[in-house]
Amino acid sequence: MNQDQTMNHDTKRNIWARASFMLLMGLVLHVSVTLILVVTVIQFVMVLLNDAPNIRLLAFGRNLGRYLQQIVNFLTFASEEIPFPFSDWPSGE
């Protein structure tokens, strides 16, 4: 087996590994979108009751939005980094 065949074989193996991660992250994306809807409804109720958003939910929603962006970037090949739990949870500004 020459070097070109070895590289082609490794590339094919890597793409199938990536496909597995993409399937997993697609499922996580589905759950995360449901979670963002729940956070949205709870935050809306909090604003109705308190006239101000809940600070912790605000921060969580912001970080969850960043997480969704990381998943979409990975799924569309815009990034090679596999999102949480294979890397750190997004946080901060």
C-alpha positions in Angstrom: 0.0 0.0 0.0 1.5 3.3 -1.0 1.2 6.6 0.8 -1.7 7.9 -1.3 -3.7 4.8 -0.6 -3.0 5.0 3.2 -4.0 8.6 3.3 -7.2 7.9 1.4 -8.0 5.0 3.8 -7.4 7.3 6.8 -9.5 10.0 5.3 -12.4 7.7 4.8 -12.1 6.4 8.3 -12.0 9.9 9.7 -15.1 11.0 7.7 -17.1 8.0 9.1 -16.0 8.9 12.6 -17.0 12.5 11.9 -20.4 11.2 10.6 -20.9 9.4 13.9 -20.2 12.6 15.8 -22.4 14.6 13.5 -25.3 12.2 14.1 -24.8 12.5 17.9 -24.6 16.3 17.7 -27.7 16.5 15.5 -29.6 14.7 18.3 -28.1 17.1 20.9 -29.1 20.0 18.6 -32.7 18.8 18.7 -32.8 18.5 22.5 -31.0 21.9 22.8 -33.6 23.6 20.7 -36.4 22.1 22.8 -34.5 23.3 25.9 -34.2 26.9 24.5 -37.9 26.9 23.9 -38.5 25.9 27.6 -36.1 28.6 28.8 -37.8 31.2 26.5 -41.2 30.4 28.0 -39.9 30.5 31.6 -38.1 33.7 31.0 -41.2 35.3 29.5 -43.2 34.3 32.6 -40.5 35.7 34.8 -40.7 39.0 33.0 -44.5 39.1 33.3 -44.3 38.5 37.0 -41.2 40.5 38.0 -40.9 43.1 35.2 -37.3 41.9 34.7 -35.6 38.9 33.3 -34.0 36.3 35.5 -30.2 36.9 35.4 -29.2 33.3 35.6 -31.6 32.2 32.9 -30.4 35.1 30.8 -26.8 33.9 31.1 -27.8 30.3 30.5 -29.8 31.2 27.4 -26.8 33.2 26.1 -24.5 30.3 26.6 -27.0 27.9 25.2 -27.2 30.1 22.1 -23.4 29.9 21.7 -23.6 26.2 22.1 -26.2 25.9 19.3 -23.9 28.0 17.1 -21.0 25.6 17.8 -23.1 22.6 16.9 -24.3 24.2 13.7 -20.7 25.2 12.8 -19.6 21.6 13.4 -22.5 20.1 11.4 -21.8 22.4 8.4 -18.1 21.8 8.4 -17.3 25.4 9.4 -15.5 24.0 12.4 -13.6 20.8 13.1 -13.9 21.2 16.9 -16.6 18.9 18.4 -18.8 20.8 20.8 -19.5 20.0 24.4 -19.2 17.3 25.9 -16.1 16.8 23.8 -14.9 20.4 24.5 -15.6 23.1 27.1 -19.1 24.5 27.6 -19.3 28.0 26.1 -19.4 30.8 28.6 -18.6 34.4 29.1 -19.2 37.3 26.8 
